[in-house]
Amino acid sequence: MSNSLNSDDAVVLGQIGRIHGLKGWLKLVSFTYPAESILDYPQLQAEIGKQRQVLEIDQFKLQAKALLVHFKGYDDPESARELTGLELSVAGKELPQLGPGEYYWHQLQDLKVINQHGLMFGQVSKILETGANDVLVVTPNQDSIDERERLIPYLVDSVIETIDLEQGTIKVNWEADYLA
């Protein structure tokens, strides 16, 4: 079944890993927190060939170090092998609404990072989950003050001053000469 999900609207929630067993089961790498939250979306989008298609999780098993899934219609290792490596996504509108001042990681991706003095550091290339707090990885761009990659802690109200999705910016309380 194909779907007309615009790839710009797609939010990647996970990636299909290797085959597990003889009945078409696959390991699933979830990018959600907690990992099993991806199961809240039993119908996920994947690009198979050149077309976006719906894959339906019809069974799952939570194991200590892995999430195993079975997709409807992929009942043997040969057919399931077609799915390995595929990214799984949903339309952004399917994600739960967040409260004021809360953001999904994908919303922060590519935002420009400017400090309290108006100096451009670059843009968010990825976000690291460190345990204590998340960290923005800020990669320089053509408007940056220098060529340094910066790791800026995502600490709301102390380091992160404002996030403006419409302007595409994050204002941070962070000096240009900080080492992190």
ZAMARGU-4260 file (C-alpha; in steps of 0.2 Angstrom, whole numbers, plus 5000, padded with zeros to 4 digits):
<rodrens>
0) 5000/5000/5000 | 5008/5017/4995 | 5005/5033/5004 | 5008/5051/4999 | 5017/5056/5014
5) 5028/5071/5010 | 5046/5066/5014 | 5048/5084/5021 | 5034/5080/5034 | 5041/5063/5039
10) 5049/5061/5056 | 5061/5046/5057 | 5057/5036/5073 | 5068/5021/5070 | 5078/5010/5058
15) 5076/4991/5054 | 5090/4981/5059 | 5095/4963/5055 | 5085/4947/5053 | 5081/4938/5069
20) 5076/4919/5067 | 5066/4910/5053 | 5049/4918/5054 | 5053/4936/5047 | 5057/4944/5064
25) 5068/4959/5063 | 5078/4969/5076 | 5072/4987/5077 | 5082/5002/5082 | 5071/5014/5090
30) 5075/5033/5091 | 5061/5036/5103 | 5062/5038/5121 | 5058/5026/5129 | 5063/5014/5115
35) 5046/5005/5115 | 5037/5021/5112 | 5039/5017/5093 | 5026/5004/5096 | 5013/5017/5098
40) 5014/5019/5079 | 5010/5001/5073 | 5009/5008/5055 | 5025/5016/5050 | 5031/5023/5033
45) 5047/5017/5024 | 5054/5020/5007 | 5054/5003/4998 | 5061/5005/4980 | 5056/5023/4975
50) 5039/5023/4984 | 5034/5026/5002 | 5024/5012/5009 | 5016/5007/5025 | 5023/4994/5036
55) 5012/4987/5049 | 5020/4980/5065 | 5008/4965/5069 | 5019/4957/5083 | 5033/4963/5094
60) 5044/4956/5108 | 5054/4967/5121 | 5070/4959/5126 | 5083/4966/5138 | 5094/4973/5124
65) 5083/4973/5109 | 5066/4976/5102 | 5060/4963/5090 | 5046/4966/5078 | 5037/4957/5064
70) 5029/4966/5050 | 5013/4960/5042 | 5016/4950/5026 | 5035/4947/5029 | 5034/4930/5036
75) 5051/4923/5031 | 5069/4928/5031 | 5070/4931/5013 | 5056/4943/5012 | 5061/4952/5028
80) 5078/4954/5022 | 5071/4967/5010 | 5067/4978/5025 | 5084/4978/5033 | 5092/4995/5034
85) 5076/5005/5030 | 5071/5020/5041 | 5054/5020/5048 | 5044/5037/5049 | 5027/5044/5053
90) 5020/5061/5048 | 5024/5075/5060 | 5006/5078/5063 | 5004/5060/5071 | 5016/5065/5085
95) 5008/5070/5101 | 5006/5088/5105 | 5019/5095/5116 | 5017/5108/5130 | 5023/5126/5129
100) 5042/5127/5128 | 5044/5108/5124 | 5052/5103/5107 | 5055/5087/5098 | 5073/5084/5093
105) 5069/5085/5074 | 5062/5102/5077 | 5079/5108/5084 | 5089/5100/5069 | 5097/5113/5058
110) 5092/5128/5069 | 5105/5142/5069 | 5113/5145/5086 | 5117/5163/5091 | 5124/5168/5108
115) 5118/5182/5119 | 5130/5194/5110 | 5123/5191/5093 | 5138/5180/5087 | 5133/5166/5075
120) 5140/5149/5080 | 5132/5138/5066 | 5118/5127/5066 | 5112/5111/5076 | 5119/5096/5067
125) 5113/5083/5080 | 5108/5081/5098 | 5117/5070/5110 | 5109/5061/5124 | 5122/5061/5138
130) 5112/5056/5153 | 5114/5071/5164 | 5107/5083/5150 | 5106/5083/5131 | 5119/5092/5121
135) 5118/5102/5105 | 5131/5098/5092 | 5133/5115/5083 | 5142/5114/5067 | 5149/5130/5059
140) 5141/5137/5043 | 5145/5151/5031 | 5139/5164/5043 | 5148/5157/5059 | 5161/5167/5068
145) 5174/5153/5066 | 5176/5135/5060 | 5174/5127/5078 | 5161/5114/5081 | 5153/5117/5098
150) 5145/5106/5111 | 5132/5116/5120 | 5122/5109/5135 | 5103/5109/5132 | 5099/5117/5149
155) 5084/5128/5147 | 5084/5145/5156 | 5103/5144/5160 | 5111/5140/5143 | 5096/5140/5131
160) 5088/5157/5132 | 5075/5156/5118 | 5070/5145/5104 | 5061/5153/5089 | 5055/5139/5077
165) 5048/5152/5065 | 5065/5162/5064 | 5074/5146/5064 | 5085/5151/5079 | 5091/5146/5096
170) 5098/5160/5107 | 5111/5153/5120 | 5120/5161/5135 | 5137/5154/5129 | 5153/5163/5126
175) 5163/5161/5110 | 5179/5155/5119 | 5171/5141/5129 | 5180/5125/5126 | 5164/5114/5125
</rodrens>
